Amino acid sequence: MSTAIVWFRKSLRLHDNEFLTWACSSDDIDRILPVFIIDLEDLFDENHGISYNRIRFLQESLEDLNARMEEKLDSNLTIFSGKSLDVIKSLSSQFNDENVYLAYEYCSEPVSRKMVSSLNSWIIDNESSLILKEFSSQHTLLDIEQVVSSPDYKNPKSMKDMESIFSRHLGRNSFGFYDITLPLPVPSNSKSTMTLSENKKILNFDELELIINQNFPNNEDVTNYFLGGETEALSRLSSKIVGNTDFVNGFQKPKTCSTNSENEPREPSTTGLSPYISHGCLSVRMLWTECEKSYLIGEHTKPPQSLHGQMMFREMFYLLSRSVENWDQDFENDNCKSIDWGEYDLEKINAWESGNTGFPLIDAMMRQLDKTGWMHHLGRHAVSCFLTRGQLWQNWIHGRDVFERKLIDSDWALNNGNWLWLAGVAPFSMPYYRIYNPCPDSKSSLNVETENANFVRYWVPELSAYPSKYIFEPHLAPISVQISSQCIIGEDYPMPIVDRKITRKENIEKFKSSVQRTKN
């Protein structure tokens, strides 16, 4: 008798799942045990615990995965609570003389690689019969380890560098596109599912629901805009990408609207697929392949602006996060300039995070993040620039931590990469003196809808009656307008936390001085 423990980590799906397909089809396997391990202590840590939106999205994704397993594979998902290493050790001890495989996906984060390394050491030291089956390129298009260990690898800084890496490691298919492996279908399963005896580490869905509600008592009736799970991921892929040739072929990410769809302030003008990619509810190879189908029909945009280009940027940050030491730090990181940021200012950080800076666009974006767990990429540009080199002169790691807690598409490699980029400290950053105006007009590169300003009215309802002329700088409105709009600035809505023109000028000089000091 041989058993495969099928360990889901960041690929919460049945389609294009190599480790699941292997377990379901291998002649070496007689039965399977699909598992997910959740560390409740880390999840609900009061200092670093993630937001309700993120936890709820994960819960919905797990419930959907279990439901799809029951329907498609006549199997089910067992959730364990605890540290991954401890759970796996405990699981492996429950088998006697039979062969036991642990099938799982490669994850590039340092903590994940360290855990697997510790598991390997434990297997050797204890002469365990547990056999590890790691599958690469599950969460990315490239084999990250293979690329960064290749003799010609250099840290990429641009799309040109990424195109060179893709060409060397993937080549081209008969249509002239990069030769990405086609996504696998949902596997068929003839294996039995292992049923465990009583185990105090097993956590059922009702218990998980109770724990979530206990930790977030005021969110029981909240309806999330983004529903987690593979089912929803495939539905959104179908509505946004499949057969939607004009949208896919004409997609230019910098030109999408940062204030979402005009008739629905919660619906992205982009695909809205990033939460499903980050949780692995949707395979990035599936998205790549569906876009390529549209590209074959006619003229289309090219990298970096195209959807393929955006996926290549994602790969770039994955490569850098693996090859750059201290990727998530502002020191001893050769992809991070040493900047003399201001001391941590709790008042500024709290005002920024809660959406009470007195700058309506910034506040609307941050309130959207808090309520939905999502924000358009240009919104992220605006709020990160505002917090760091633009207006508040706070270290980027503080904003990174807020995003890590709140974004439902949070991803360690991408979150750090984006903050390094937007804080102006990375080799691939835009020039530090290009500061986004937090009070945009219709010509702003932030692509804000300013005529009706419905996005701001929705997320900052205090200003809902303001004329569009004043809504992005309401403190400039005459007192008569403030009274008629039933919102007095400084009483019903904050005055600007800083003078944006003064701080912009001061911060450009501070940044310049820091860079020159480092060079000297």
C-alpha positions in Angstrom: 0.0 0.0 0.0 1.4 3.4 -1.0 -0.1 6.8 -0.1 0.4 10.3 -1.5 -0.1 13.2 0.9 -1.2 15.8 -1.6 -0.1 19.1 0.0 -1.9 22.2 -1.3 0.1 25.4 -0.6 -0.4 28.1 -3.2 -2.2 26.2 -5.9 -5.8 26.0 -4.6 -7.3 24.4 -7.7 -7.9 21.2 -9.6 -7.0 22.5 -13.1 -3.3 22.7 -14.2 -2.2 21.1 -10.9 0.9 18.9 -11.5 1.3 17.4 -8.1 -2.4 16.5 -7.8 -2.4 15.1 -11.4 0.6 13.0 -10.6 -0.9 11.6 -7.4 -4.2 10.7 -9.2 -2.5 9.0 -12.1 0.7 7.5 -10.8 0.9 3.7 -10.8 3.0 4.0 -7.6 0.1 5.5 -5.7 -2.8 3.5 -4.2 -4.6 6.2 -2.2 -4.4 9.9 -1.7 -4.7 12.3 1.3 -5.3 15.9 0.1 -4.3 18.3 2.8 -4.0 22.0 3.6 -2.1 23.3 6.6 -3.1 26.5 8.3 -1.2 28.1 11.1 -3.9 29.8 13.2 -1.4 31.4 15.6 0.3 33.2 12.7 -2.9 33.9 10.9 -4.5 35.7 13.8 -1.3 37.2 15.3 -2.4 40.6 16.8 0.7 42.4 15.6 1.1 40.9 12.1 -2.2 39.0 11.6 -3.8 39.4 8.2 -7.1 41.1 7.5 -10.6 39.8 7.5 -10.8 40.1 3.7 -7.7 38.0 3.2 -8.8 35.3 5.7 -12.3 35.1 4.3 -10.9 34.8 0.7 -8.7 31.9 1.8 -11.6 30.3 3.6 -13.9 30.5 0.6 -11.1 29.2 -1.6 -10.6 26.2 0.6 -14.3 25.5 0.8 -14.6 25.7 -3.0 -11.6 23.4 -3.4 -13.1 20.8 -1.2 -16.5 21.0 -3.0 -14.8 20.6 -6.4 -12.8 17.7 -5.1 -16.0 16.0 -3.9 -17.7 16.6 -7.3 -14.8 15.9 -9.7 -12.6 13.5 -7.8 -14.8 11.8 -5.3 -12.3 13.0 -2.7 -12.1 15.7 0.0 -9.7 18.1 1.5 -8.4 17.7 5.1 -7.3 20.9 6.9 -4.7 20.7 9.6 -3.9 23.5 12.0 -0.4 24.0 13.2 3.2 24.6 11.9 3.7 22.8 8.5 6.8 21.0 9.7 5.1 19.7 12.8 2.0 18.6 11.0 3.9 16.7 8.3 6.1 15.0 10.9 3.1 13.9 12.8 1.3 12.7 9.6 4.2 10.6 8.4 4.4 8.9 11.8 0.9 7.4 11.3 2.1 5.1 8.5 3.9 1.9 9.2 5.8 0.1 6.5 4.0 1.4 3.5 5.5 3.9 1.1 4.4 7.5 1.8 5.0 10.3 -0.7 4.6 14.0 0.0 3.6 15.7 -3.3 3.7 19.5 -3.2 4.5 22.6 -5.2 7.7 24.6 -5.0 7.4 27.9 -3.2 10.2 30.4 -3.5 9.7 32.4 -0.3 12.6 32.0 2.2 10.4 30.7 5.0 9.0 28.0 2.6 12.4 26.9 1.3 13.7 26.8 4.9 10.8 24.6 6.0 11.4 22.1 3.1 15.1 22.1 3.9 14.3 21.4 7.6 12.0 18.6 6.5 14.7 17.0 4.4 17.1 17.1 7.3 14.5 15.5 9.6 14.0 12.7 7.1 17.7 12.0 6.9 18.3 12.3 10.7 15.3 10.1 11.5 15.7 7.7 8.6 12.1 8.4 7.7 10.6 6.6 4.8 8.7 9.8 3.7 9.5 10.5 0.0 9.3 14.1 -1.2 8.0 14.9 -4.6 8.4 18.6 -5.3 6.9 20.1 -8.5 8.4 23.3 -9.9 6.7 26.0 -12.1 3.3 25.5 -10.5 2.9 29.1 -9.5 5.1 30.7 -12.1 5.8 30.4 -15.9 9.5 29.9 -15.3 11.3 27.3 -13.2 12.6 29.9 -10.7 15.4 27.7 -9.3 16.6 26.6 -12.7 16.7 30.2 -14.0 18.5 31.8 -11.1 21.1 29.0 -10.9 21.9 29.1 -14.6 25.5 30.4 -15.4 24.3 33.3 -17.5 21.7 34.6 -15.1 21.8 38.3 -14.1 19.2 40.1 -12.0 16.7 41.5 -14.5 16.0 45.2 -14.4 13.6 45.7 -17.4 11.3 44.0 -19.8 14.2 43.7 -22.2 16.0 41.6 -19.7 12.9 39.5 -19.1 12.4 38.9 -22.8 16.0 37.7 -23.0 15.4 35.3 -20.0 12.2 34.0 -21.6 13.9 33.4 -24.9 16.8 31.5 -23.4 14.7 29.3 -21.0 11.5 28.8 -22.9 12.1 29.4 -26.6 9.3 30.0 -29.1 6.4 27.9 -30.3 5.2 27.6 -33.9 3.1 30.8 -33.5 6.1 32.9 -32.4 5.0 33.2 -28.8 7.1 32.0 -25.8 6.7 28.2 -25.5 4.7 28.1 -22.3 3.6 24.6 -21.2 -0.1 24.1 -21.8 -2.2 23.9 -18.7 -3.2 20.5 -17.5 -6.9 19.6 -17.4 -8.7 18.6 -14.2 -7.4 15.1 -13.4 -9.5 12.0 -13.2 -9.1 10.0 -10.1 -9.5 6.3 -9.4 -7.6 6.3 -6.1 -9.3 6.1 -2.8 -9.1 8.9 -0.3 -7.4 8.1 3.0 -9.6 8.6 6.0 -7.8 9.5 9.2 -8.7 8.5 12.7 -9.2 11.2 15.3 -6.5 13.8 15.1 -6.6 16.9 17.3 -4.9 18.9 14.5 -7.7 18.4 12.0 -9.8 21.5 11.6 -13.2 21.3 9.9 -14.9 24.1 8.0 -17.4 24.9 10.8 -14.6 25.2 13.3 -12.7 27.5 10.9 -15.8 29.6 10.4 -16.3 29.9 14.2 -12.7 30.9 14.7 -12.9 33.6 12.1 -16.0 35.0 13.5 -14.5 35.0 17.0 -11.5 37.0 15.8 -13.6 39.3 13.6 -16.9 39.7 15.5 -18.0 42.8 13.6 -17.7 41.3 10.1 -20.1 38.4 10.2 -22.6 40.1 7.9 -20.0 41.6 5.5 -20.5 40.6 1.9 -17.2 40.5 0.1 -17.0 41.7 -3.5 -14.3 39.2 -4.5 -15.5 35.7 -3.7 -12.6 33.2 -3.2 -12.2 29.9 -5.0 -11.4 28.2 -8.3 -15.1 28.3 -9.4 -15.2 32.1 -9.2 -11.7 32.4 -10.8 -12.8 30.4 -13.8 -16.0 32.4 -14.0 -14.1 35.7 -14.0 -11.6 34.3 -16.5 -14.5 33.5 -18.8 -16.2 36.9 -18.5 -13.1 39.0 -18.7 -10.7 37.0 -21.0 -12.2 34.0 -22.9 -13.7 35.2 -26.2 -13.2 38.8 -25.1 -10.7 39.5 -27.9 -11.1 43.3 -28.1 -10.4 43.7 -24.4 -7.4 41.3 -24.4 -5.8 42.5 -27.6 -6.3 46.2 -26.8 -5.2 45.9 -23.1 -2.7 48.5 -22.1 -2.3 48.4 -18.3 -1.1 52.0 -17.8 -4.2 53.2 -19.6 -6.8 51.4 -17.5 -8.9 53.5 -15.2 -7.6 53.6 -11.6 -11.0 54.5 -10.2 -12.6 51.3 -11.5 -15.7 50.9 -13.6 -17.9 54.0 -13.8 -21.1 52.1 -12.8 -19.5 49.9 -10.1 -16.8 51.5 -8.0 -15.8 48.1 -6.7 -15.3 46.5 -10.2 -11.8 46.8 -11.6 -11.2 48.2 -15.1 -8.5 45.5 -15.4 -9.2 41.8 -15.2 -9.5 41.6 -11.4 -7.8 38.2 -11.6 -4.8 38.9 -9.3 -6.4 37.5 -6.1 -7.1 34.3 -7.9 -3.5 34.1 -9.3 -1.9 34.8 -5.9 -3.9 32.1 -4.2 -3.5 29.7 -7.1 -7.2 29.4 -7.7 -6.3 30.2 -11.3 -3.2 28.9 -13.1 -1.0 31.6 -14.5 -0.4 29.2 -17.5 -4.1 29.1 -18.0 -4.3 32.9 -18.2 -1.3 33.1 -20.5 -2.8 30.5 -22.8 -6.2 32.2 -23.0 -4.6 35.5 -23.8 -2.5 33.9 -26.6 -5.7 32.6 -28.2 -6.9 36.1 -28.6 -3.5 37.3 -29.8 -3.7 34.7 -32.6 -6.8 36.4 -34.0 -5.4 39.8 -34.8 -3.3 42.8 -33.8 -2.6 43.1 -30.1 -0.5 45.1 -27.7 3.0 44.0 -26.7 5.0 43.7 -23.5 5.3 45.5 -21.2 1.8 47.0 -21.5 0.0 43.8 -22.6 -1.4 41.1 -20.4 1.5 38.9 -21.3 3.8 41.7 -20.4 2.3 42.0 -17.0 2.7 38.3 -16.4 6.4 38.7 -17.4 6.8 41.5 -14.8 5.4 39.1 -12.3 8.1 36.6 -13.2 10.7 39.3 -12.9 9.8 39.9 -9.3 9.8 36.2 -8.5 13.3 35.9 -9.9 14.5 38.9 -8.0 12.9 37.8 -4.8 14.9 34.5 -5.1 18.2 35.9 -6.2 18.4 39.2 -4.1 19.4 38.8 -0.5 17.2 40.6 2.0 14.6 41.3 -0.8 12.1 42.4 1.9 14.5 44.7 3.8 15.7 48.2 3.4 19.2 47.3 4.4 21.8 44.9 3.0 19.6 44.7 -0.1 21.5 45.6 -3.3 18.2 46.4 -5.0 17.4 49.1 -2.4 19.0 52.5 -2.2 19.9 53.6 1.3 17.5 56.5 2.0 17.3 58.6 5.2 13.6 58.2 5.7 11.9 60.1 8.5 11.3 58.5 11.9 8.2 56.3 12.1 5.3 58.7 12.5 2.3 56.9 14.0 -0.1 59.8 13.3 0.8 59.9 9.6 0.8 56.2 9.2 -2.6 55.9 10.9 -4.1 58.7 8.8 -2.8 57.1 5.6 -4.0 53.6 6.5 -7.4 54.6 7.7 -8.0 57.0 4.7 -8.1 60.2 6.7 -5.2 62.2 5.2 -7.4 65.0 3.8 -6.5 64.0 0.3 -9.7 62.5 -1.1 -8.1 60.3 -3.8 -5.6 58.8 -1.4 -8.3 58.3 1.2 -10.7 56.7 -1.3 -8.1 54.3 -2.4 -7.1 53.3 1.2 -10.7 52.9 2.2 -11.4 50.7 -0.8 -8.4 48.6 0.3 -9.8 48.3 3.8 -13.3 47.2 2.6 -12.5 45.0 -0.4 -8.8 44.0 0.0 -8.1 45.3 -3.5 -6.8 48.4 -5.3 -6.1 49.2 -8.9 -2.3 49.2 -9.7 -2.3 53.0 -10.3 -4.1 53.5 -7.0 -1.2 51.6 -5.4 1.2 53.9 -7.3 -0.6 56.9 -5.9 -0.8 55.8 -2.2 2.7 54.4 -2.1 4.3 57.5 -3.6 2.3 59.6 -1.2 3.5 57.7 1.8 7.1 57.6 0.8 9.0 60.0 -1.5 5.9 62.1 -2.3 4.4 63.7 0.8 4.8 61.8 4.1 8.5 60.7 3.8 7.9 57.4 5.6 9.9 54.2 5.0 8.3 52.0 2.4 8.4 48.9 4.7 5.6 50.4 6.7 3.3 50.6 3.7 4.4 47.2 2.6 3.3 45.8 5.9 -0.1 47.3 5.6 -0.5 45.9 2.1 0.7 42.5 3.3 -2.1 42.4 5.9 -4.9 43.8 3.7 -4.4 42.9 0.0 -6.3 39.7 -1.0 -3.8 39.4 -3.8 -0.9 39.9 -1.5 2.2 38.0 -2.6 5.6 38.2 -0.8 7.7 38.5 -4.0 5.4 41.0 -5.7 4.4 43.2 -2.7 8.1 43.9 -1.9 9.0 44.4 -5.5 6.3 46.9 -6.1 7.1 48.9 -3.0 10.8 48.9 -3.8 9.8 50.2 -7.3 7.3 52.8 -6.3 9.4 54.1 -3.4 12.0 54.9 -6.0 14.8 52.9 -4.3 15.2 50.0 -6.8 17.4 49.8 -9.9 14.2 49.3 -11.9 12.4 52.3 -10.3 11.0 55.3 -12.1 13.1 58.5 -11.4 12.6 59.6 -7.8 11.6 63.1 -8.8 8.5 61.9 -10.7 6.0 62.5 -8.0 2.3 61.6 -8.5 0.0 64.5 -7.8 -2.5 63.3 -5.1 -5.0 65.9 -6.3 -5.3 64.9 -9.9 -7.0 66.5 -12.9 -8.4 64.8 -16.0 -4.9 64.7 -17.6 -3.3 62.9 -14.7 -1.2 59.8 -15.4 -3.1 58.1 -12.6 -6.1 57.9 -15.0 -8.6 59.2 -12.6 -12.2 59.8 -13.7 -12.7 63.4 -12.6 -15.8 64.7 -14.3 -18.3 62.8 -12.1 -15.8 61.6 -9.5 -18.1 58.8 -8.5 -15.2 56.8 -7.1 -14.4 59.4 -4.5 -18.1 60.0 -3.7 -18.6 56.3 -3.1 -15.6 55.7 -0.8 -15.5 59.1 0.9 -19.3 59.7 1.4 -18.6 62.8 3.5 -17.8 64.5 0.2 -20.6 63.0 -1.9 -22.4 66.3 -2.4 -19.3 68.3 -3.3 -19.0 69.8 -6.8 -16.4 67.9 -8.9 -14.5 71.2 -9.2 -13.5 70.9 -5.5 -13.8 67.3 -4.6 -10.1 66.4 -5.0 -9.1 69.5 -2.9 -12.1 70.2 -0.8 -10.2 72.5 1.6 -10.0 75.0 -1.3 -13.8 75.2 -1.6 -15.4 78.4 -0.4 -17.1 78.1 3.0 -20.4 78.6 1.3 -19.8 75.5 -0.9 -18.7 73.5 2.2 -21.9 74.5 4.0 -24.2 73.7 1.1 -22.3 70.3 0.6 -22.9 69.6 4.3 -19.2 68.9 4.9 -17.0 71.4 6.7 -13.3 70.7 6.1 -11.5 70.4 9.4 -14.7 69.2 11.1 -16.5 66.6 8.9 -13.5 65.7 6.9 -9.8 66.3 7.7 -7.7 69.2 6.5 -4.8 68.0 4.4 -2.2 66.3 6.6 0.6 68.2 4.8 1.0 70.9 2.2 1.6 68.7 -0.8 3.6 71.3 -2.8 6.0 72.1 0.0 6.6 68.4 1.0 7.0 67.4 -2.6 9.8 69.9 -3.0 11.4 69.1 0.3 11.3 65.3 -0.3 12.9 65.5 -3.7 15.8 67.3 -2.1 16.0 64.8 0.7 16.0 61.9 -1.7 18.7 63.5 -3.8 20.9 64.2 -0.8 20.5 60.6 0.4 21.6 59.2 -3.0 24.6 61.6 -3.1 25.6 60.7 0.4 25.5 57.0 -0.5 27.7 57.6 -3.6 30.2 59.5 -1.6 
